[in-house]
Amino acid sequence: MSPWHPWPATTSGAHQRIFQLVAGLAQRHRVTLVTPLYAGEADAPDDPLIDLCTRVVRVPDSVPGSAAAPASDTQRSAAHTLKGLLVSPLPSSARRRYEMLLRVLRQLRRTCRFDAVWVERTFTAELVRQAGFDRIIVDVDDIASIAMKRHLTHYADTHPRIERLMLMAERLKVSSYERRLPRRYAHLIVCKDADRKFFGNHASCVHVVPNGATPYPASDGRGEDRATILFVGNLAHFPNVDAVGFFWSAIMPEIERLHAGARFVVAGRSVPPALQALHDGQSCIVTGPVPDLAPIYATASLVVVPMRLGSGTRIKVLEALARGKAMVSTSIGIEGLDLRPGVDVVVADEPAAFAQACTRLLGDREARRQLGRTARVRMLDRYGWDTVAEAADRVVHLAARSSGNGRGPA
């Protein structure tokens, strides 16, 4: 039985990773799922996880989810940031305390024995430690300090000077905490080898479990509109908002000059007002969430990933390539993915080069088809959910064989 399961088009990439990992592990182990994400994202009675998991424990929706944007601290007030810098050695992203979740975890610790505990994000890992669990595997997913550094590089001037200095200090605190993670937890999970190298001499307990994508049927190209360029992403995630704004303001004008009638389609949930204002129904179409992305992908001639912010690896890249779509991306957009520039995806970082690459592909159907075909083969070979599940399973076995957490109170 394949470990991957289809999920609604409105499910974010981060949540898809969680769901697919749970589904894969549940076919090999007896899994108890505890997550606030589940109540908000997959509450249907026929959800496959209900049948796959031994037990599902829903924490009330009042408990925030774990997929906060890595650079979210840059949007907090200066007073809040200053307080956070002074009250604890932990960064604010790691010291969130949700009493309801902590009570649930402590009750499970008293009543059940688990061979290993897989935890999404560091703030949840800190709660799991407080609840008394050992054999903890922490799925770091993104290196938050890298995301924060990129955010400050592009948006430093939007903050008053004193606030900017405090945000820089918070980033250093986050980086210091992240580098100490191998001394706090016996096993860490990252999405790419570059993130493993971030931990330097302590990387022996850091394991790469990449992101994956569902093996969708390949696009045959017959329904493509040669003028349509597509971006898909969760627009509650600020790096995606930045990518859309960057493309529209710095890249799209040149494309429109070179390719008359070009159209930019943005599909994703949680559209902020600033992006909704771009919608004119002609040159820019902002759809919001859609029940099925397949028709939108089928219509688009080209998928773009003009990312400048964030970290980790991007499921939206793998999802588009799994459908056989031609793609133009920045270097950051495909970082950590084993893709060949010019063979699987066209890479351009400067606006003019990005616009020229898009224009060339819009005018060359055969080049688009070739790019999409080779990328799809590459993606399915390296990033199928079955491969991801096998990598996760190896780490679970390592943790289960260990005598305990194996780490002190660093």
Number of C-alpha atoms within 10 A of each C-alpha: 6 10 20 22 15 13 17 13 16 19 17 21 20 17 17 23 19 18 22 25 25 23 24 25 19 21 15 13 15 14 21 17 18 18 22 19 21 21 16 13 16 18 13 9 9 9 12 15 22 16 13 20 18 13 14 16 15 17 18 15 13 9 15 14 14 17 14 14 17 22 25 15 19 22 10 12 11 19 11 11 20 16 11 18 18 10 10 10 14 20 24 19 21 18 17 15 13 14 11 12 22 18 13 15 20 16 12 17 16 11 7 7 9 14 17 22 19 23 22 19 19 21 21 23 24 20 23 21 18 12 19 11 21 23 25 25 25 25 22 22 25 20 21 22 23 20 22 26 20 18 21 19 12 12 12 18 10 10 15 10 11 11 19 18 14 18 27 17 15 24 23 16 17 23 19 15 18 22 17 14 21 21 16 21 25 23 26 26 25 22 24 21 15 13 23 20 13 16 17 10 9 15 16 14 18 26 22 20 25 27 29 31 28 21 19 16 11 16 20 14 20 9 14 18 16 20 20 21 24 21 23 24 28 22 23 16 20 19 24 22 19 20 21 25 17 16 20 18 11 16 20 24 15 19 23 17 12 15 19 10 14 21 22 27 21 25 23 22 20 14 21 13 8 10 16 15 11 16 16 10 12 11 16 20 17 19 16 18 20 15 8 11 15 14 11 18 25 20 19 24 27 27 24 26 25 30 23 21 24 27 24 25 22 24 22 22 25 25 20 26 30 27 24 28 31 29 26 26 23 21 17 20 25 25 16 18 20 13 17 14 14 10 14 24 24 21 23 20 16 12 18 16 14 24 23 17 18 28 21 15 21 23 14 12 16 11 14 21 19 15 22 28 22 19 26 24 14 18 25 19 10 18 22 20 25 20 19 23 26 17 16 21 19 12 21 21 12 14 22 16 11 14 10 16 18 14 15 9 7 10
